[in-house]
Amino acid sequence: MQCANCGNDNPPEARFCARCGTELPEIAAAASIPATLEPAPPAYAGGELRVIAWLVDIFVMGAIVVAIAFWSTGTGIADRNESLDIAPGLLLMSSPWLYYWLLTGLRGQTLGKMLMGIVVVDKQGRLPGIGRAAVRELLGKTISTLPLLIGFVWMFFDPQRQGWHDKLASTYVVKRSR
């Protein structure tokens, strides 16, 4: 390999010119190219991170439920219109599912997952979207819960750290790249 600075002929494996010490550009460029062009495999989030995220979400959900309960008793809505009496109860019952469904579908993360630096993605690494999140959060988590929570425990032993709800929705929980 010929040095562009002094014209000295150097062996092909040389990184620097033997005469002037200049870095040889062809080798420098080749050294910066990764050996493989395939992306690195995703870093699946372990069960421990997911459990901590879940505990944070339980705390957040508790605060939301308390706020809704306070709002429903503090406004006197039921006293003014009995047909609205059921609304606070429906809101209380649906708020946990709405929390998980909307945040997972739109952002790929609940507040707990954000804090832990993990995100729910599909096979291509994209956010799951509203439809896939509905399958994961409503149907999948119901199925994961029914047989003594085995669907959630499954993620501790699965190579891709998927619970049954993830398998059903074809989602993965991965560490967020910074």
SULDAJO-V849185 format. One line per field, one symbol per residue. ss: DSSP state (@ for helix, = for strand, . for the rest). phi: phi as a letter, one per 40 degrees, with the letter a starting at -180 (. if undefined). burial: I if it has 16 or more other C-alpha atoms within 10 Angstrom, else O. A space follows every 10 residues. Layout:
BEGIN
ss: ???
phi: ???
burial: ???
END
This chain:
BEGIN
ss: .=......=. .....=.... ..=.@@@@@@ @@........ ...=..@@@@ @@@@@@@@@@ @@@@@@@@@@ @@@@..@@@@ .@@@..@@@@ @@@@@@@@@@ @@@@@@@... @@@@@@.=== =.....=.@@ @@@@@@@@@@ @@@@@@...@ @@@@@@.... ...@@@@@@. .====...
phi: .ccccbgccb cccccbcccb gccccccccc cccccbcccc cccccccccc cccccccccc cdcccccccc cccccgdccc acccdcdccc ccccccccdc ccccccbgac ccccccgbac bcccgcccgc cccccccccc cccccdcfgc cccdccbccb fccccccccf bbbbcccc
burial: IOIOOOOOOI OOOOIIIOOO OOIIOOOOOO OOOOOOOOOO OOOIIIIOII OOIIOIIOOI IOOIIOOIOO OIOOOOIOOO OOOOOOOIOO OIOOIIOOII IIIIIOIIII IIIOOIIIII IIOOOOIIII OIIIIIIOOI IIIIOOOOOO IIIIIOOOOI IIIIIIIIII IIIIIIOO
END
